[in-house]
Amino acid sequence: MPQKQRFHAKAGVTVKKSMPRAKSLATASTHKKVIVLLVDGRSVKGYLNPGSLGSAEKIDLLSAEGEHRAIDLQDVKSIHFVREFLDALAPERKTFLSRPKLDGLWVRLRFRDEDVMEGIVANDLLDLLDKGVQLTPPDLHGNTLRIFIPRSALAEVRVLGVVGVARRAPADSRAAASQSKLFTE
């Protein structure tokens, strides 16, 4: 097991103390639990660095057994970032029951296989111009935290609404500002 070195300074002398390391900090902080749904209906569980999603044609999935597997984005239907690896991945809900409260664009996605899903994406066009769409699913308390869907898996993206945008000041506010102040004179 690798040892982590710890240094303590005492009266101008450096003393080494060793302590065992539980796990690699780089792996713990950058690789997230995912379940990759493939176009052919199969699913693959593993760990993925979310920072590399929009920049490459392939994803590098680290399986639970520790093997790297390169998967072409053309073969991926969706990548689900999950809390736990469960047997059934089917989302509890694919649509919102009412208008969502999260900030962003409320979108309806239609896949090439005619499957339909709703979610919230960031209100930033640069994110939408990437190699795919990252969205928050309708069931916020379910196992799936976020979903990445490659552009190649989508047939249509439709914006249903803009949620959480600051409202404009009413036109009457200019007239109210020109009136005299009662208590400041």
Buried (B, 14 or more C-beta within 10 A) or exposed (E): EEEEEEEEEEEEEEEEEEEEEEEEEEEEEBBBBBBBBBBEEEEBBBBBBBEEBBEEEBBBBBEEEEEEEEBEBEBBBBBBBBEEEEEEBEBEEBEBEEEBEEEBBBBBBBBEEEEEBBBBBBBEEEBBEBBBBBBBBBBEEBBBBBBBBBEBBBEEBEEBEEBEEEEEEEEEEEEEEEEEEEEEE
